[in-house]
């Protein structure tokens, strides 16, 4: 079982998301006294008793306006696991933050107010979680204390959500009735809901099996940096440093280097501690090859019989993240894909997706802030890509505006443009 | 065969990835080193990232002049060991040049002045990326900061205008005069740092371990008796067994009472502690609810 679990939370202030996180930290004893004291003082200022949601509000602007404006990262650990929470705001205008938090998450935690059932926002969050291929979705049906801990209400919400999720691609979906405010089923099993035979949220997160989520089949090693000490001792040393993006690599393996197509064998896989017998994601290692081949940053090492798609014409889903401009055909951007950097031109907007209804608007001519759509682009350099659903690392990219240097889009590759 | 890394090795891999990315994409990076445990771990990670080659960037220390001697000795020895070039930017030089004015009185501190010295060093050496050892678990505003944190011409951080950061794709594009602060150990917690120091047998300055020291109490913190702080009335010096949880400017860094004289005991202590390290030992973060946020906007680490 992986020792680190990264989860993204989504929900608006009203769903009690911050309260839930505050509760997880508080009940697992991960909040420190001085933090609690400052939360206590801040709560007092607002004339409230201990407001656990204030634990997660960081910036002055947020405290003043009572909102969460950006992705915040929280950490806590239990004897079983270390948790990294990407806490993202739930308002419509902050879809980009949720996409950001979701990009590295193993689990999406979605909060639903038991009184309101599945609302537009829950659909939007679930869709983003599935678009970003978060392998596990945990739906917390919150505020059960306000619906008399009714099993019937919980079942209604669950069935409604399941109906919606059927249309999405969600490998693992689970439901837990909770009250973040009171603490039911957050860390400890609730005595108020004997009808629920599942685990508490924390114990579910502690035991969630994530080992099969990484791609251990297709060897992908994007060369990040070439190490050439040029010292007396290591005169001829030439190693290719990088992080394994897929598959398991071993010394002696036949490999091919893209884009050159030259073949060689892995001579050794080095680390500071010495050579290792194998390397797998997400290890950061240095690979040496038997033959002297000209290799530089942005090249990719893989197996001759299992290569990514090499293409300049790519189809992808994108989320637009820039408020100062929209995406439209013919525009040019810088792209960052694995360790490769180049330029792309947008060829076509296939459709813009309404993430509430999943309706595809094929007439759309632009994609604006927080909108999601499918595009085709042409790259100046060939890219070595996999479908995003097969490999999150070789299937993802960002677009950068070359004038403002802003990151304007997050992209998930579908494949080579047909025809 | 299970293909799983321990949490420390996963964090290590992420940090090494970031350090290599910076080496590949920037012209002139530097690694900020304070002698504190976080920057020591960072230096260790840099050593690992480029082995068997040397670390391809210099080490920068912004020196307030108010140091623990043990830490400066350690700094000099450790940078020499890894073969890194050490650049020391002195707050005293900034004061002598008249760019900043030294605070006076019993509560005078050079903490805030460091920002000017740092920004001048960045300009002088034309650094385009600076590694910092900040962790997101340390403090509220840091929880919201990117791994690649963009700074404008004036070194300022704009919390609301941060670039989205996705997957492990970092946007390091800047214009002349701008730079990026890079935080490769963002996702580590204090406990992770200590566990790593134990697992890797990383050497740290002696003041992290319990020792006898002459201290006085101020604002509930134990400050070391030193040449740079005037004591106020009623602040009596006494001897206590203490250790430091953070290492910074001697005038504002508090010690905690402790008998943890080994790494194992420190880990035990950190696991059981109910105070954040900054809350317990840093006067600079106690000023207001948003103390760190304000200083960061000005260009602080």
Contacts between the chains, C-beta under 8 A, distances in Angstrom:
chain1	res1	chain2	res2	distance
A	1	B	4	7.1
A	2	B	4	5.6
A	2	B	5	7.9
A	2	B	10	7.7
A	3	B	4	7.4
A	3	B	5	7.8
A	3	B	6	5.8
A	3	B	7	3.8
A	3	B	10	7.1
A	4	B	7	4.9
A	4	B	10	5.3
A	4	B	11	7.5
A	32	B	273	7.5
A	32	B	274	5.7
A	32	B	275	5.4
A	32	B	276	4.5
A	32	B	279	6.6
A	33	B	274	4.4
A	33	B	275	5.5
A	33	B	279	7.8
A	34	B	275	5.2
A	34	B	276	5.6
A	34	B	279	3.1
A	34	B	280	7.1
A	35	B	276	6.2
A	35	B	279	7.1
A	38	B	289	6.6
A	42	B	289	6.9
A	57	B	140	7.9
A	58	B	140	4.0
A	58	B	141	5.6
A	58	B	143	5.3
A	58	B	144	5.1
A	58	B	293	7.7
A	59	B	140	7.5
A	59	B	141	6.2
A	59	B	144	6.2
A	59	B	159	5.5
A	59	B	290	7.5
A	59	B	293	5.9
A	60	B	289	7.4
A	60	B	290	4.4
A	60	B	293	5.9
A	61	B	159	7.7
A	61	B	160	6.9
A	63	B	289	7.2
A	69	B	160	6.3
A	70	B	144	5.2
A	70	B	159	7.1
A	70	B	160	7.4
A	70	B	162	6.6
A	71	B	144	7.1
A	72	B	143	4.6
A	72	B	144	5.0
A	73	B	136	4.7
A	73	B	143	5.5
A	73	B	144	7.8
A	73	B	186	7.3
A	73	B	187	7.1
A	74	B	137	7.9
A	74	B	143	6.6
A	75	B	136	7.0
A	75	B	137	4.6
A	75	B	187	7.5
A	75	B	189	4.9
A	77	B	189	7.2
A	77	B	191	6.9
A	82	B	7	4.7
A	82	B	189	7.8
A	82	B	192	7.5
A	84	B	187	5.9
A	96	B	164	5.7
A	97	B	164	7.6
A	99	B	164	7.6
A	99	B	166	7.1
A	100	B	164	4.9
A	100	B	165	6.3
A	100	B	166	5.5
A	103	B	166	4.1
A	103	B	167	4.8
A	104	B	166	7.8
A	104	B	167	6.4
A	104	B	168	7.8
A	211	B	2	7.1
A	211	B	3	7.5
A	211	B	4	6.4
A	214	B	3	7.7
A	216	B	3	5.6
A	224	B	17	7.3
A	224	B	20	4.9
A	224	B	21	6.5
A	224	B	24	6.1
A	225	B	20	4.5
A	225	B	21	7.9
A	225	B	23	5.8
A	225	B	24	4.6
A	227	B	50	6.2
A	227	B	51	7.9
A	227	B	52	7.5
A	227	B	53	5.1
A	228	B	53	6.8
A	229	B	52	5.2
A	229	B	53	3.8
A	229	B	54	7.2
A	230	B	53	7.8
A	231	B	52	7.6
A	231	B	53	7.5
A	231	B	54	7.8
A	233	B	52	7.4
A	234	B	52	4.8
A	234	B	53	7.4
A	237	B	52	6.1
A	237	B	53	7.8
A	241	B	20	5.4
A	241	B	49	7.3
A	241	B	50	7.6
A	242	B	20	7.5
A	243	B	13	6.4
A	243	B	16	7.8
A	243	B	17	4.7
A	243	B	168	7.4
A	248	B	3	6.7
A	270	B	51	7.7
A	270	B	52	7.9
A	271	B	48	7.3
A	271	B	51	7.8
A	272	B	47	6.8
A	272	B	48	3.8
A	272	B	51	4.4
A	280	B	3	4.5
A	281	B	3	7.8
A	282	B	5	7.2
A	282	B	10	6.4
A	282	B	13	5.1
A	282	B	14	7.0
A	282	B	17	7.8
A	283	B	5	6.8
A	283	B	9	7.8
A	283	B	13	5.5
A	284	B	12	7.6
A	284	B	13	4.3
A	284	B	14	7.9
A	284	B	16	4.0
A	284	B	17	5.2
A	284	B	20	7.3
A	284	B	49	7.3
A	286	B	51	7.8
A	297	B	24	5.3
A	321	B	164	5.0
A	334	B	173	7.2
A	336	B	169	5.0
A	336	B	170	8.0
A	336	B	171	6.9
A	337	B	169	7.7
A	339	B	21	7.7
A	339	B	24	7.3
A	392	B	167	6.8
A	393	B	167	6.8
A	393	B	168	7.2
A	396	B	166	7.1
A	396	B	167	4.8
A	396	B	169	6.8
A	397	B	169	7.0
A	398	B	164	7.8
A	398	B	166	6.0
A	398	B	167	7.9
A	398	B	169	4.9
A	398	B	171	6.6
A	400	B	171	5.6
A	400	B	173	6.0
A	405	B	171	7.2
A	405	B	173	4.1
A	405	B	174	6.5
A	405	B	175	6.9
A	406	B	163	6.1
A	407	B	163	4.6
A	407	B	164	4.9
A	407	B	165	7.4
A	407	B	166	7.7
A	407	B	171	4.7
A	410	B	164	6.9
A	410	B	166	4.9
